[in-house]
Amino acid sequence: MKNARFLAVELLNKTFMNGGYSNIQLGAGLEKSGLDERDKRLCSAIYYGVIERKITLDYIISQLSKRNAGKIDLTVLNILRTGLYQILYMDNIPDNASVNESVNLAKAFHKKSASGFVNAVLRNFIRNNKDYAVPRDIFISSGVKYSAPVEFIESLINDYGMEKMNILLSDALEVPPVTVRMNTLKENSSDIMEKLGAEKSDLIPDCYNLKCGDLTVLPEFKSGYFHVQDLSSQLCCMALNPTENDKVLDLCSAPGGKAFTMSQLMKNKGEIYAFDLHKKRVDLIKKGAERLGISNIKAMTGDACVFNEKLPEFSKILCDVPCSGMGVIRRKPEIKYKNFAEFENLPEIQYKILENALNYLEIGGELVYSTCTLRKAENDSIIDRLLENHGDIEGVSFLENLGEPFGNYKATIFPDYFGSDGFFISKIRKVR
């Protein structure tokens, strides 16, 4: 049977070779592994840790080796990364154990000829008191410090300045909280949350932090007493503020978390039309609604960019559009390493969805546009363009009682405000 370190290297090979989201790769790997809970936690810590610190680790490896990290065999490189990560960041593991286990991994992966190389690199780092030279260039040094590409760092500084760049990227290296939304439609939900030892949010009602492993295996989750949702996403639903008298359109709904929260705000009354492009993802919305006992959601397939004349007008619309995800890198660290060229077409898609949504909005109706990214090209610029091109809408202030960054029609949420993911919310109203 594979041990925790072997599985971590195996999963890192798949992640860096084939792409894909880390949480999906890890979940699938652990499910088939046969590892006990302790080893699953070790595997997860090493796997996520290496992804989070990849640029830092590769910089150090390149200093210790005659070869640049990019020219080292991928399996050998991931063995070095996992060993170095344990030495640098996992104080509960003795340095010698990290080295010996890494050497053994080289042999287990049939890379016996590289075992001496692995041993030498890691032991040299320990002999050097785990010290390494830091580049003088501010962009490169920040990249090494936060394990982020220079292009990403430049983008954040250009949009928000050095301080906000430091805040986001330092937070991204911390363990994110697990935040849930209590199901107010079920009796005794607050008692259940207390039983689970959940910590209630001081900011908004029915929001809790839970310190636990896989929440989806809990009987309380299966019985529908809560759903997992970051605080920033809950704020997004509160910004739209749907009531039981509203007819709501959720254009990009799957997996349905915001639709579920809106349903609870509406006391399971009114109507929510929840769309996604793919049937499998629509099924996720239906299953989630069923688990939570929600009956006012109509989940259907549909293209958010194309007008559907069969749909009615809506009093409230949520456009939580596809985005680059730069606000959630603490949960999906691999997003940091994406080429910015992959994001070039996103603003046009986002604008097209938003403009199409206006066709469904009744006069006097309100729309919230949101993303889990912090790129102004996908946020402020989209809303500014919409207001400039459409004289029949206006910006609407929201959540003023919560203070900064609210009190305007646009809000960019950084982790230092509420401990949430990075997020963008804007609210508009159709006036004629």
Order of alpha helices (4+ residues) and beta strands (2+ residues): alpha-alpha-alpha-alpha-alpha-alpha-alpha-alpha-alpha-alpha-beta-alpha-beta-beta-alpha-beta-alpha-beta-alpha-beta-alpha-beta-beta-alpha-beta-alpha-beta-beta-alpha-beta
